Amino acid sequence: MNFKIKPGRPRKIKSVDELIELWNKYVDAINSDDNKWKLVDFRGKDAKRVEVPHTVPMTKIGFANFCGCHKWEVLKDLKETTKEFSEVITHIEKLIYQHKFTGASVGAFNSSIIASDLGLKNRTENTNKTELNISVSDGLDKKLDDLISD
């Protein structure tokens, strides 16, 4: 009796074309008016209530969930399978990065949160150098010298 044991589960995404199709559907879903977040604001002299639509940022975990995966690493692991998968996943990562960066740059997304998520940091350098200049009057200078001499 011969049978083959397949290690692990079968892949959720079986081809590069399927991955590209899922990506295009994800982008359409993110840009859909049905998916916009509505923020309530009050505008004008009469403070009229309005709902302002806001774009939802693209995320790696959001795309993974859209594909039916429980975490991004499931998709990221596809990079190891073929060169084509690697190129597409890398391109998707760059598109998500660009979307977040551009959205934060124009004020659509919270820049602090996006900067942290993208690994961008403001670096401050502290050299801990302190310079101390003391001016002492002539009379006090002589007294200090006398005390040091004793």
CNS distance restraints for C-alpha pairs under 8 A (distance, minus, plus):
assign (resid  12 and name CA) (resid  68 and name CA) 7.57 0.50 0.50
assign (resid  12 and name CA) (resid  69 and name CA) 7.61 0.50 0.50
assign (resid  13 and name CA) (resid  18 and name CA) 6.46 0.50 0.50
assign (resid  13 and name CA) (resid  19 and name CA) 6.38 0.50 0.50
assign (resid  14 and name CA) (resid  18 and name CA) 6.90 0.50 0.50
assign (resid  15 and name CA) (resid  19 and name CA) 6.45 0.50 0.50
assign (resid  16 and name CA) (resid  20 and name CA) 6.20 0.50 0.50
assign (resid  16 and name CA) (resid  84 and name CA) 6.80 0.50 0.50
assign (resid  16 and name CA) (resid  85 and name CA) 5.85 0.50 0.50
assign (resid  16 and name CA) (resid  88 and name CA) 7.44 0.50 0.50
assign (resid  17 and name CA) (resid  21 and name CA) 6.12 0.50 0.50
assign (resid  18 and name CA) (resid  22 and name CA) 6.16 0.50 0.50
assign (resid  19 and name CA) (resid  23 and name CA) 6.15 0.50 0.50
assign (resid  20 and name CA) (resid  24 and name CA) 6.21 0.50 0.50
assign (resid  20 and name CA) (resid  88 and name CA) 7.53 0.50 0.50
assign (resid  21 and name CA) (resid  25 and name CA) 6.27 0.50 0.50
assign (resid  22 and name CA) (resid  26 and name CA) 6.11 0.50 0.50
assign (resid  22 and name CA) (resid  66 and name CA) 7.94 0.50 0.50
assign (resid  22 and name CA) (resid  67 and name CA) 6.65 0.50 0.50
assign (resid  23 and name CA) (resid  27 and name CA) 6.24 0.50 0.50
assign (resid  23 and name CA) (resid  63 and name CA) 7.45 0.50 0.50
assign (resid  23 and name CA) (resid  92 and name CA) 7.84 0.50 0.50
assign (resid  24 and name CA) (resid  28 and name CA) 6.22 0.50 0.50
assign (resid  25 and name CA) (resid  29 and name CA) 6.09 0.50 0.50
assign (resid  26 and name CA) (resid  30 and name CA) 6.14 0.50 0.50
assign (resid  26 and name CA) (resid  63 and name CA) 6.59 0.50 0.50
assign (resid  26 and name CA) (resid  66 and name CA) 6.81 0.50 0.50
assign (resid  27 and name CA) (resid  31 and name CA) 6.18 0.50 0.50
assign (resid  27 and name CA) (resid  58 and name CA) 7.98 0.50 0.50
assign (resid  28 and name CA) (resid  32 and name CA) 5.90 0.50 0.50
assign (resid  29 and name CA) (resid  35 and name CA) 6.55 0.50 0.50
assign (resid  30 and name CA) (resid  35 and name CA) 6.06 0.50 0.50
assign (resid  30 and name CA) (resid  36 and name CA) 7.50 0.50 0.50
assign (resid  30 and name CA) (resid  55 and name CA) 7.26 0.50 0.50
assign (resid  30 and name CA) (resid  56 and name CA) 6.28 0.50 0.50
assign (resid  30 and name CA) (resid  57 and name CA) 7.64 0.50 0.50
assign (resid  30 and name CA) (resid  58 and name CA) 7.05 0.50 0.50
assign (resid  31 and name CA) (resid  35 and name CA) 7.01 0.50 0.50
assign (resid  31 and name CA) (resid  36 and name CA) 7.38 0.50 0.50
assign (resid  31 and name CA) (resid  55 and name CA) 6.94 0.50 0.50
assign (resid  31 and name CA) (resid  56 and name CA) 7.95 0.50 0.50
assign (resid  32 and name CA) (resid  36 and name CA) 6.77 0.50 0.50
assign (resid  35 and name CA) (resid  55 and name CA) 7.85 0.50 0.50
assign (resid  35 and name CA) (resid  56 and name CA) 7.40 0.50 0.50
assign (resid  36 and name CA) (resid  53 and name CA) 5.57 0.50 0.50
assign (resid  36 and name CA) (resid  54 and name CA) 5.38 0.50 0.50
assign (resid  36 and name CA) (resid  55 and name CA) 5.25 0.50 0.50
assign (resid  36 and name CA) (resid  56 and name CA) 6.21 0.50 0.50
assign (resid  37 and name CA) (resid  53 and name CA) 5.53 0.50 0.50
assign (resid  37 and name CA) (resid  54 and name CA) 5.08 0.50 0.50
assign (resid  37 and name CA) (resid  55 and name CA) 6.54 0.50 0.50
assign (resid  37 and name CA) (resid  56 and name CA) 6.76 0.50 0.50
assign (resid  38 and name CA) (resid  51 and name CA) 5.53 0.50 0.50
assign (resid  38 and name CA) (resid  52 and name CA) 5.38 0.50 0.50
assign (resid  38 and name CA) (resid  53 and name CA) 4.57 0.50 0.50
assign (resid  38 and name CA) (resid  54 and name CA) 6.22 0.50 0.50
assign (resid  39 and name CA) (resid  51 and name CA) 5.41 0.50 0.50
assign (resid  39 and name CA) (resid  52 and name CA) 5.12 0.50 0.50
assign (resid  39 and name CA) (resid  53 and name CA) 6.36 0.50 0.50
assign (resid  39 and name CA) (resid  54 and name CA) 7.20 0.50 0.50
assign (resid  40 and name CA) (resid  49 and name CA) 6.89 0.50 0.50
assign (resid  40 and name CA) (resid  50 and name CA) 5.79 0.50 0.50
assign (resid  40 and name CA) (resid  51 and name CA) 4.57 0.50 0.50
assign (resid  40 and name CA) (resid  52 and name CA) 6.27 0.50 0.50
assign (resid  41 and name CA) (resid  49 and name CA) 5.83 0.50 0.50
assign (resid  41 and name CA) (resid  50 and name CA) 5.34 0.50 0.50
assign (resid  41 and name CA) (resid  51 and name CA) 6.18 0.50 0.50
assign (resid  41 and name CA) (resid  52 and name CA) 7.00 0.50 0.50
assign (resid  42 and name CA) (resid  47 and name CA) 4.76 0.50 0.50
assign (resid  42 and name CA) (resid  48 and name CA) 5.14 0.50 0.50
assign (resid  42 and name CA) (resid  49 and name CA) 4.50 0.50 0.50
assign (resid  42 and name CA) (resid  50 and name CA) 5.95 0.50 0.50
assign (resid  43 and name CA) (resid  47 and name CA) 4.63 0.50 0.50
assign (resid  43 and name CA) (resid  48 and name CA) 5.21 0.50 0.50
assign (resid  43 and name CA) (resid  49 and name CA) 6.60 0.50 0.50
assign (resid  43 and name CA) (resid  50 and name CA) 7.12 0.50 0.50
assign (resid  44 and name CA) (resid  48 and name CA) 6.22 0.50 0.50
assign (resid  54 and name CA) (resid 108 and name CA) 7.25 0.50 0.50
assign (resid  55 and name CA) (resid 108 and name CA) 7.32 0.50 0.50
assign (resid  57 and name CA) (resid  99 and name CA) 7.17 0.50 0.50
assign (resid  57 and name CA) (resid 100 and name CA) 6.19 0.50 0.50
assign (resid  57 and name CA) (resid 103 and name CA) 7.66 0.50 0.50
assign (resid  57 and name CA) (resid 109 and name CA) 7.38 0.50 0.50
assign (resid  58 and name CA) (resid  62 and name CA) 6.77 0.50 0.50
assign (resid  58 and name CA) (resid  63 and name CA) 7.41 0.50 0.50
assign (resid  58 and name CA) (resid  96 and name CA) 5.74 0.50 0.50
assign (resid  58 and name CA) (resid  99 and name CA) 6.79 0.50 0.50
assign (resid  58 and name CA) (resid 100 and name CA) 6.91 0.50 0.50
assign (resid  59 and name CA) (resid  63 and name CA) 6.21 0.50 0.50
assign (resid  59 and name CA) (resid  96 and name CA) 6.25 0.50 0.50
assign (resid  60 and name CA) (resid  64 and name CA) 6.15 0.50 0.50
assign (resid  60 and name CA) (resid  72 and name CA) 5.86 0.50 0.50
assign (resid  60 and name CA) (resid  93 and name CA) 7.32 0.50 0.50
assign (resid  60 and name CA) (resid  96 and name CA) 7.13 0.50 0.50
assign (resid  61 and name CA) (resid  65 and name CA) 6.02 0.50 0.50
assign (resid  61 and name CA) (resid  70 and name CA) 7.93 0.50 0.50
assign (resid  61 and name CA) (resid  71 and name CA) 5.86 0.50 0.50
assign (resid  61 and name CA) (resid  72 and name CA) 5.13 0.50 0.50
assign (resid  62 and name CA) (resid  66 and name CA) 6.11 0.50 0.50
assign (resid  63 and name CA) (resid  67 and name CA) 6.25 0.50 0.50
assign (resid  63 and name CA) (resid  72 and name CA) 7.79 0.50 0.50
assign (resid  64 and name CA) (resid  68 and name CA) 6.40 0.50 0.50
assign (resid  64 and name CA) (resid  69 and name CA) 5.06 0.50 0.50
assign (resid  64 and name CA) (resid  70 and name CA) 6.66 0.50 0.50
assign (resid  64 and name CA) (resid  71 and name CA) 5.92 0.50 0.50
assign (resid  64 and name CA) (resid  72 and name CA) 5.25 0.50 0.50
assign (resid  64 and name CA) (resid  74 and name CA) 7.73 0.50 0.50
assign (resid  64 and name CA) (resid  75 and name CA) 6.74 0.50 0.50
assign (resid  65 and name CA) (resid  69 and name CA) 5.08 0.50 0.50
assign (resid  65 and name CA) (resid  70 and name CA) 5.85 0.50 0.50
assign (resid  65 and name CA) (resid  71 and name CA) 6.97 0.50 0.50
assign (resid  69 and name CA) (resid  74 and name CA) 6.57 0.50 0.50
assign (resid  69 and name CA) (resid  75 and name CA) 7.66 0.50 0.50
assign (resid  70 and name CA) (resid  74 and name CA) 7.60 0.50 0.50
assign (resid  71 and name CA) (resid  75 and name CA) 7.78 0.50 0.50
assign (resid  72 and name CA) (resid  76 and name CA) 6.17 0.50 0.50
assign (resid  73 and name CA) (resid  77 and name CA) 5.84 0.50 0.50
assign (resid  74 and name CA) (resid  78 and name CA) 7.11 0.50 0.50
assign (resid  75 and name CA) (resid  79 and name CA) 7.71 0.50 0.50
assign (resid  75 and name CA) (resid  89 and name CA) 7.50 0.50 0.50
assign (resid  76 and name CA) (resid  89 and name CA) 6.71 0.50 0.50
assign (resid  77 and name CA) (resid  81 and name CA) 7.49 0.50 0.50
assign (resid  78 and name CA) (resid  82 and name CA) 7.37 0.50 0.50
assign (resid  78 and name CA) (resid  85 and name CA) 5.95 0.50 0.50
assign (resid  78 and name CA) (resid  86 and name CA) 6.72 0.50 0.50
assign (resid  78 and name CA) (resid  89 and name CA) 7.67 0.50 0.50
assign (resid  79 and name CA) (resid  83 and name CA) 7.06 0.50 0.50
assign (resid  79 and name CA) (resid  85 and name CA) 5.27 0.50 0.50
assign (resid  79 and name CA) (resid  86 and name CA) 3.78 0.50 0.50
assign (resid  79 and name CA) (resid  87 and name CA) 7.52 0.50 0.50
assign (resid  79 and name CA) (resid  89 and name CA) 6.57 0.50 0.50
assign (resid  80 and name CA) (resid  85 and name CA) 7.82 0.50 0.50
assign (resid  80 and name CA) (resid  86 and name CA) 6.75 0.50 0.50
assign (resid  81 and name CA) (resid  85 and name CA) 6.84 0.50 0.50
assign (resid  81 and name CA) (resid  86 and name CA) 7.61 0.50 0.50
assign (resid  82 and name CA) (resid  86 and name CA) 6.25 0.50 0.50
assign (resid  83 and name CA) (resid  87 and name CA) 6.20 0.50 0.50
assign (resid  84 and name CA) (resid  88 and name CA) 6.27 0.50 0.50
assign (resid  85 and name CA) (resid  89 and name CA) 6.02 0.50 0.50
assign (resid  86 and name CA) (resid  90 and name CA) 6.01 0.50 0.50
assign (resid  87 and name CA) (resid  91 and name CA) 6.08 0.50 0.50
assign (resid  88 and name CA) (resid  92 and name CA) 6.15 0.50 0.50
assign (resid  89 and name CA) (resid  93 and name CA) 6.20 0.50 0.50
assign (resid  90 and name CA) (resid  94 and name CA) 6.33 0.50 0.50
assign (resid  91 and name CA) (resid  95 and name CA) 6.22 0.50 0.50
assign (resid  92 and name CA) (resid  96 and name CA) 6.19 0.50 0.50
assign (resid  93 and name CA) (resid  97 and name CA) 6.18 0.50 0.50
assign (resid  94 and name CA) (resid  98 and name CA) 6.05 0.50 0.50
assign (resid  95 and name CA) (resid  99 and name CA) 6.05 0.50 0.50
assign (resid  96 and name CA) (resid 100 and name CA) 6.26 0.50 0.50
assign (resid  97 and name CA) (resid 101 and name CA) 6.04 0.50 0.50
assign (resid  97 and name CA) (resid 118 and name CA) 7.05 0.50 0.50
assign (resid  98 and name CA) (resid 102 and name CA) 5.86 0.50 0.50
assign (resid  99 and name CA) (resid 103 and name CA) 5.93 0.50 0.50
assign (resid 100 and name CA) (resid 104 and name CA) 6.06 0.50 0.50
assign (resid 100 and name CA) (resid 109 and name CA) 7.47 0.50 0.50
assign (resid 100 and name CA) (resid 114 and name CA) 6.44 0.50 0.50
assign (resid 101 and name CA) (resid 105 and name CA) 6.08 0.50 0.50
assign (resid 101 and name CA) (resid 114 and name CA) 7.04 0.50 0.50
assign (resid 101 and name CA) (resid 115 and name CA) 7.70 0.50 0.50
assign (resid 101 and name CA) (resid 118 and name CA) 7.97 0.50 0.50
assign (resid 102 and name CA) (resid 106 and name CA) 6.32 0.50 0.50
assign (resid 103 and name CA) (resid 107 and name CA) 6.21 0.50 0.50
assign (resid 103 and name CA) (resid 108 and name CA) 4.97 0.50 0.50
assign (resid 103 and name CA) (resid 109 and name CA) 5.40 0.50 0.50
assign (resid 104 and name CA) (resid 108 and name CA) 5.74 0.50 0.50
assign (resid 104 and name CA) (resid 109 and name CA) 4.59 0.50 0.50
assign (resid 104 and name CA) (resid 110 and name CA) 5.90 0.50 0.50
assign (resid 104 and name CA) (resid 111 and name CA) 4.65 0.50 0.50
assign (resid 104 and name CA) (resid 114 and name CA) 6.52 0.50 0.50
assign (resid 105 and name CA) (resid 109 and name CA) 7.99 0.50 0.50
assign (resid 105 and name CA) (resid 111 and name CA) 7.00 0.50 0.50
assign (resid 107 and name CA) (resid 111 and name CA) 7.09 0.50 0.50
assign (resid 109 and name CA) (resid 114 and name CA) 7.18 0.50 0.50
assign (resid 110 and name CA) (resid 114 and name CA) 6.26 0.50 0.50
assign (resid 111 and name CA) (resid 115 and name CA) 5.82 0.50 0.50
assign (resid 112 and name CA) (resid 116 and name CA) 6.18 0.50 0.50
assign (resid 113 and name CA) (resid 117 and name CA) 6.13 0.50 0.50
assign (resid 114 and name CA) (resid 118 and name CA) 6.00 0.50 0.50
assign (resid 115 and name CA) (resid 119 and name CA) 6.06 0.50 0.50
assign (resid 115 and name CA) (resid 120 and name CA) 4.83 0.50 0.50
assign (resid 115 and name CA) (resid 121 and name CA) 6.75 0.50 0.50
assign (resid 116 and name CA) (resid 120 and name CA) 5.84 0.50 0.50
assign (resid 116 and name CA) (resid 121 and name CA) 6.89 0.50 0.50
assign (resid 136 and name CA) (resid 140 and name CA) 6.39 0.50 0.50
assign (resid 136 and name CA) (resid 141 and name CA) 5.87 0.50 0.50
assign (resid 137 and name CA) (resid 141 and name CA) 5.96 0.50 0.50
assign (resid 138 and name CA) (resid 142 and name CA) 6.33 0.50 0.50
assign (resid 139 and name CA) (resid 143 and name CA) 6.48 0.50 0.50
assign (resid 140 and name CA) (resid 144 and name CA) 6.13 0.50 0.50
assign (resid 141 and name CA) (resid 145 and name CA) 6.26 0.50 0.50
assign (resid 142 and name CA) (resid 146 and name CA) 6.17 0.50 0.50
assign (resid 143 and name CA) (resid 147 and name CA) 6.22 0.50 0.50
assign (resid 144 and name CA) (resid 148 and name CA) 6.18 0.50 0.50
assign (resid 145 and name CA) (resid 149 and name CA) 6.10 0.50 0.50
assign (resid 146 and name CA) (resid 150 and name CA) 6.35 0.50 0.50
